Amino acid sequence: IEMGAKACASGNWELGRSYAQQAIAHNPNDPEAYYLLGLIERNALNYAQSTANFEKAYSIEQKGKYKSAILKNSTFATNEANVRQQLSN
C-alpha cells in the first residue's frame, strides 16, 4: 500500500493501481488497499467505482475516513453532474 500511495503521489496512478490490486489479491480484507483504489478511481473521475471501493473499505473497517470519503465522493459526483447539465443548456 505504501508503494502504491507513493506512486500516486508522484503522479503514476497506474502503478499505484497495480500496487493496490496486488495488495487486494494478497489480502482481500485490507481496507487500506480498497481506500487507495477508491482514491485512484476518484482521480480518474470514475465516481461510481470509487464509491464502491470506499464502501468496501468501510464494510471491512468502520473508520471515519472511509465514511467521509464516501460522502466526499458523492459530493464530487453531484457537482460534476451539475456542471455537465449547465454546460449542455
Phi, psi and omega in degrees: 000318181299317180294323178294317179296320178295320178299315180295317180299331179270003177096001180264077185294326181291321176294319175301318177300316181299315178296318179296318179294322176296319179298319179293319178297323181284321181217093183294355179249028179265104183297328181294327178294318178292323178298314179298317179296324175298318178296321179296315179294323177297317179301326179276004181064026175265076189295323180295314180291323178299312179299319179300320179291319177297320179295322177296314178302315181294325180292334179278318182212120186278065175275147180301325183293329179289316179295318180294327177295322178298312181295318180296318180298320179298320178296316178301314182297317179296316179298317179297317179298319179297316179297315179300319179295317179296321181290333182276350180275000000 
